[in-house]
Amino acid sequence: MARRYSRTAAQQCRFYEVDNIFEYMVETYINGNHSTLRRLYHELNKEARKDFIGFLLVECSPQYHTEILQEIV
């Protein structure tokens, strides 16, 4: 598959055929696909990455905050 860079969240939702790319990213991490989370995060543009961090801190269980942040950095 071709590498994707600087994509908005809406573009990623359409490409991966999901309703919310951020939820999808968190679910991939919870299911053990850590490299997929890292790849999906790096495909996002700067603004979408900021939105994902905000989503993570507000919507996700606190037990995953540190783990996911360490994985994507």
DSSP file (Angstrom, degrees, kcal/mol; ACC not computed):
  #  RESIDUE AA STRUCTURE BP1 BP2  ACC     N-H-->O    O-->H-N    N-H-->O    O-->H-N    TCO  KAPPA ALPHA  PHI   PSI    X-CA   Y-CA   Z-CA
    1    1 A M              0   0    0      0, 0.0     3,-0.1     0, 0.0     2,-0.1   0.000 360.0 360.0 360.0 140.8    0.0    0.0    0.0
    2    2 A A        -     0   0    0      1,-0.1     2,-0.2     0, 0.0     0, 0.0  -0.359 360.0-106.0 -68.8 147.3    1.3    3.5   -0.8
    3    3 A R        -     0   0    0     -2,-0.1     2,-0.4     1,-0.0    -1,-0.1  -0.526  32.1-151.7 -74.6 140.7    2.3    5.7    2.0
    4    4 A R        +     0   0    0     -2,-0.2     2,-0.3    -3,-0.1     3,-0.1  -0.947  16.1 179.6-116.8 134.4   -0.1    8.5    2.9
    5    5 A Y        +     0   0    0     -2,-0.4    38,-0.2     1,-0.2    40,-0.2  -0.954  56.2  13.0-133.5 153.2    1.1   11.8    4.4
    6    6 A S  S    S+     0   0    0     38,-0.5     2,-0.3    36,-0.4    38,-0.2   0.886  78.2 158.8  53.5  50.1   -0.6   15.0    5.5
    7    7 A R  B     -a   44   0A   0     36,-2.2    38,-2.4    -3,-0.1    -1,-0.2  -0.796  38.0-124.8-102.5 145.4   -4.1   13.8    5.4
    8    8 A T     >  -     0   0    0     -2,-0.3     4,-2.1    36,-0.2     5,-0.2  -0.372  28.7-108.6 -78.0 166.2   -7.0   15.3    7.3
    9    9 A A  H  > S+     0   0    0      1,-0.2     4,-2.3     2,-0.2    12,-0.2   0.891 120.7  53.2 -62.7 -39.0   -9.2   13.2    9.6
   10   10 A A  H  > S+     0   0    0      2,-0.2     4,-2.1     1,-0.2    -1,-0.2   0.905 108.0  49.9 -64.1 -41.2  -12.0   13.4    7.1
   11   11 A Q  H  > S+     0   0    0      1,-0.2     4,-2.4     2,-0.2    -1,-0.2   0.904 111.4  48.9 -63.4 -40.8   -9.8   12.1    4.3
   12   12 A Q  H  X S+     0   0    0     -4,-2.1     4,-2.7     2,-0.2    -2,-0.2   0.880 107.8  54.7 -67.3 -37.5   -8.6    9.2    6.5
   13   13 A C  H  X>S+     0   0    0     -4,-2.3     5,-1.9     1,-0.2     4,-0.7   0.927 112.2  43.7 -60.6 -44.8  -12.2    8.3    7.5
   14   14 A R  H  <5S+     0   0    0     -4,-2.1     3,-0.4     3,-0.2    -2,-0.2   0.922 114.6  49.2 -66.3 -43.3  -13.2    8.0    3.8
   15   15 A F  H  <5S+     0   0    0     -4,-2.4    -2,-0.2     1,-0.2    -1,-0.2   0.917 120.0  35.4 -64.8 -44.6  -10.0    6.1    2.8
   16   16 A Y  H  <5S-     0   0    0     -4,-2.7    -1,-0.2    -5,-0.2    -2,-0.2   0.430 106.8-126.2 -90.9   0.2  -10.3    3.6    5.7
   17   17 A E  T  <5 +     0   0    0     -4,-0.7     2,-0.3    -3,-0.4    -3,-0.2   0.920  63.1 131.8  55.7  51.6  -14.1    3.5    5.5
   18   18 A V      < -     0   0    0     -5,-1.9     3,-0.2    -6,-0.2    -1,-0.2  -0.896  61.3-131.9-127.0 158.9  -14.7    4.3    9.2
   19   19 A D  S    S+     0   0    0     -2,-0.3     2,-0.4     1,-0.3    -6,-0.1   0.863  98.4  19.3 -77.5 -37.7  -17.0    6.8   10.9
   20   20 A N     >  -     0   0    0      1,-0.1     4,-2.0    -7,-0.1    -1,-0.3  -0.924  61.8-164.5-138.9 109.9  -14.3    8.2   13.3
   21   21 A I  H  > S+     0   0    0     -2,-0.4     4,-2.3    -3,-0.2     5,-0.1   0.830  91.3  57.4 -64.1 -32.0  -10.6    7.6   12.5
   22   22 A F  H  > S+     0   0    0      2,-0.2     4,-2.1     1,-0.2    -1,-0.2   0.921 107.3  46.2 -67.6 -43.1   -9.6    8.6   16.0
   23   23 A E  H  > S+     0   0    0      1,-0.2     4,-2.6     2,-0.2    -1,-0.2   0.912 112.1  52.8 -61.8 -42.0  -11.7    5.8   17.6
   24   24 A Y  H  X S+     0   0    0     -4,-2.0     4,-2.1     1,-0.2    -2,-0.2   0.897 107.7  51.0 -60.1 -41.9  -10.4    3.4   15.0
   25   25 A M  H  X S+     0   0    0     -4,-2.3     4,-1.6     2,-0.2    -1,-0.2   0.916 111.3  46.8 -63.7 -43.8   -6.8    4.3   15.9
   26   26 A V  H  X S+     0   0    0     -4,-2.1     4,-2.5     1,-0.2    -2,-0.2   0.909 111.1  52.6 -65.5 -41.3   -7.4    3.7   19.6
   27   27 A E  H  X S+     0   0    0     -4,-2.6     4,-2.1     1,-0.2    -1,-0.2   0.875 105.6  54.2 -62.6 -37.7   -9.2    0.4   18.9
   28   28 A T  H  <>S+     0   0    0     -4,-2.1     5,-2.8     2,-0.2    -1,-0.2   0.897 110.2  47.6 -64.5 -37.6   -6.2   -0.8   16.8
   29   29 A Y  H ><5S+     0   0    0     -4,-1.6     3,-1.8     3,-0.2    -2,-0.2   0.942 111.1  49.6 -66.1 -46.6   -3.9    0.0   19.8
   30   30 A I  H 3<5S+     0   0    0     -4,-2.5    -2,-0.2     1,-0.3    -1,-0.2   0.851 107.9  55.2 -61.3 -34.3   -6.2   -1.8   22.3
   31   31 A N  T 3<5S-     0   0    0     -4,-2.1    -1,-0.3    -5,-0.2    -2,-0.2   0.450 125.2-102.7 -79.8   0.1   -6.3   -4.8   19.9
   32   32 A G  T < 5S+     0   0    0     -3,-1.8     2,-1.3    -4,-0.2     3,-0.2   0.529  83.2 127.9  96.4   6.6   -2.5   -5.0   20.0
   33   33 A N     >< +     0   0    0     -5,-2.8     4,-1.8     1,-0.2     3,-0.2  -0.541  21.5 156.6 -94.7  69.0   -1.7   -3.5   16.6
   34   34 A H  H  >  +     0   0    0     -2,-1.3     4,-2.1     1,-0.2    -1,-0.2   0.858  69.8  53.0 -66.6 -37.3    0.7   -0.9   17.9
   35   35 A S  H  > S+     0   0    0     -3,-0.2     4,-2.2     1,-0.2    -1,-0.2   0.845 106.7  54.0 -68.3 -31.5    2.6   -0.5   14.6
   36   36 A T  H  > S+     0   0    0     -3,-0.2     4,-2.8     2,-0.2     5,-0.2   0.910 107.3  50.6 -67.3 -41.9   -0.7    0.2   12.8
   37   37 A L  H  X S+     0   0    0     -4,-1.8     4,-2.6     2,-0.2    -2,-0.2   0.938 110.9  48.9 -58.8 -47.2   -1.5    3.0   15.3
   38   38 A R  H  X S+     0   0    0     -4,-2.1     4,-2.1     1,-0.2    -2,-0.2   0.911 112.9  47.6 -60.4 -43.4    1.9    4.6   14.8
   39   39 A R  H  X S+     0   0    0     -4,-2.2     4,-1.0     2,-0.2    -2,-0.2   0.925 112.5  48.4 -64.1 -45.7    1.4    4.4   11.0
   40   40 A L  H  X S+     0   0    0     -4,-2.8     4,-0.7     1,-0.2     3,-0.4   0.895 110.9  51.4 -62.5 -40.0   -2.1    5.9   11.1
   41   41 A Y  H >< S+     0   0    0     -4,-2.6     3,-1.1     1,-0.2    -1,-0.2   0.918 108.9  49.7 -63.3 -43.5   -0.9    8.7   13.4
   42   42 A H  H 3< S+     0   0    0     -4,-2.1   -36,-0.4     1,-0.3    -1,-0.2   0.663 102.3  62.9 -73.7 -14.9    2.0    9.6   11.1
   43   43 A E  H 3< S+     0   0    0     -4,-1.0   -36,-2.2    -3,-0.4    -1,-0.3   0.704  88.8  91.1 -77.0 -20.3   -0.4    9.7    8.1
   44   44 A L  B << S-a    7   0A   0     -3,-1.1   -38,-0.5    -4,-0.7   -36,-0.2  -0.384  80.4-117.3 -76.4 152.0   -2.3   12.6    9.7
   45   45 A N     >  -     0   0    0    -38,-2.4     4,-2.2   -40,-0.2     5,-0.2  -0.299  38.7 -93.1 -78.4 174.5   -1.5   16.2    9.1
   46   46 A K  H  > S+     0   0    0      1,-0.2     4,-1.9     2,-0.2     5,-0.1   0.891 124.7  47.8 -59.2 -44.9   -0.3   18.5   11.9
   47   47 A E  H  > S+     0   0    0      1,-0.2     4,-2.1     2,-0.2    -1,-0.2   0.902 111.7  49.9 -65.2 -41.5   -3.8   19.8   12.8
   48   48 A A  H  > S+     0   0    0      1,-0.2     4,-2.2     2,-0.2    -1,-0.2   0.847 107.4  55.3 -66.7 -33.6   -5.4   16.3   12.8
   49   49 A R  H  X S+     0   0    0     -4,-2.2     4,-2.1     2,-0.2    -1,-0.2   0.913 107.8  48.6 -64.4 -42.0   -2.6   15.0   15.0
   50   50 A K  H  X S+     0   0    0     -4,-1.9     4,-2.2     1,-0.2    -2,-0.2   0.912 110.8  51.1 -62.2 -42.2   -3.4   17.8   17.5
   51   51 A D  H  X S+     0   0    0     -4,-2.1     4,-2.6     1,-0.2    -2,-0.2   0.882 107.8  52.9 -62.8 -38.4   -7.1   16.8   17.3
   52   52 A F  H  X S+     0   0    0     -4,-2.2     4,-2.9     2,-0.2    -1,-0.2   0.918 107.7  50.3 -64.1 -43.0   -6.2   13.2   17.9
   53   53 A I  H  X S+     0   0    0     -4,-2.1     4,-2.2     2,-0.2    -2,-0.2   0.918 111.9  48.6 -61.2 -42.9   -4.3   14.1   21.1
   54   54 A G  H  X S+     0   0    0     -4,-2.2     4,-1.8     2,-0.2     5,-0.3   0.917 111.9  48.8 -61.5 -43.7   -7.3   16.1   22.3
   55   55 A F  H  X>S+     0   0    0     -4,-2.6     4,-3.0     1,-0.2     5,-0.7   0.920 110.2  52.2 -60.3 -44.7   -9.6   13.2   21.5
   56   56 A L  H  X5S+     0   0    0     -4,-2.9     4,-1.1     1,-0.2    -2,-0.2   0.911 111.8  44.6 -59.5 -44.9   -7.3   10.8   23.4
   57   57 A L  H  <5S+     0   0    0     -4,-2.2    -1,-0.2    -5,-0.2    -2,-0.2   0.797 123.9  33.7 -73.4 -28.3   -7.2   12.9   26.5
   58   58 A V  H  <5S+     0   0    0     -4,-1.8    -2,-0.2    -5,-0.2    -3,-0.2   0.876 127.4  29.8 -93.6 -43.5  -11.0   13.6   26.6
   59   59 A E  H  <5S+     0   0    0     -4,-3.0     2,-0.2    -5,-0.3    -3,-0.2   0.698 102.7  76.9 -96.8 -21.5  -12.6   10.5   25.2
   60   60 A C  S  <<S-     0   0    0     -4,-1.1     5,-0.1    -5,-0.7   -37,-0.0  -0.537  87.7 -91.4 -98.7 159.1  -10.4    7.6   26.1
   61   61 A S    >>  -     0   0    0     -2,-0.2     3,-2.0     1,-0.1     4,-0.6  -0.404  35.2-125.1 -62.7 135.7   -9.8    5.7   29.3
   62   62 A P  H >> S+     0   0    0      0, 0.0     3,-0.7     0, 0.0     4,-0.6   0.746 104.7  71.6 -57.8 -24.6   -6.9    7.3   31.3
   63   63 A Q  H 34 S+     0   0    0      1,-0.2     4,-0.4     2,-0.1    -2,-0.0   0.746 101.3  45.1 -65.2 -20.8   -5.1    3.9   31.5
   64   64 A Y  H <> S+     0   0    0     -3,-2.0     4,-2.8     2,-0.1     5,-0.4   0.613  89.1  87.6 -97.2 -13.6   -4.3    4.3   27.8
   65   65 A H  H <X S+     0   0    0     -3,-0.7     4,-2.4    -4,-0.6     5,-0.2   0.939  95.5  36.1 -51.5 -59.3   -3.2    7.9   27.7
   66   66 A T  H  X S+     0   0    0     -4,-0.6     4,-2.4     1,-0.2     5,-0.2   0.911 117.7  52.0 -65.5 -43.4    0.5    7.4   28.6
   67   67 A E  H  > S+     0   0    0     -4,-0.4     4,-1.7     1,-0.2    -1,-0.2   0.932 113.8  42.5 -60.2 -47.9    0.8    4.1   26.6
   68   68 A I  H  X S+     0   0    0     -4,-2.8     4,-2.1     2,-0.2     5,-0.2   0.909 113.2  52.3 -68.3 -41.9   -0.6    5.6   23.4
   69   69 A L  H  X S+     0   0    0     -4,-2.4     4,-1.2    -5,-0.4    -1,-0.2   0.902 110.8  48.0 -61.3 -40.3    1.3    8.8   23.7
   70   70 A Q  H  < S+     0   0    0     -4,-2.4    -1,-0.2    -5,-0.2    -2,-0.2   0.856 110.8  52.9 -67.0 -33.9    4.6    6.9   24.1
   71   71 A E  H  < S+     0   0    0     -4,-1.7    -2,-0.2    -5,-0.2    -1,-0.2   0.884 110.8  44.2 -69.2 -39.3    3.7    4.7   21.2
   72   72 A I  H  <        0   0    0     -4,-2.1    -1,-0.2     1,-0.2    -2,-0.2   0.682 360.0 360.0 -84.7 -16.0    3.1    7.6   18.7
   73   73 A V     <        0   0    0     -4,-1.2    -1,-0.2    -5,-0.2    -2,-0.2   0.473 360.0 360.0 -87.7 360.0    6.1    9.7   19.6
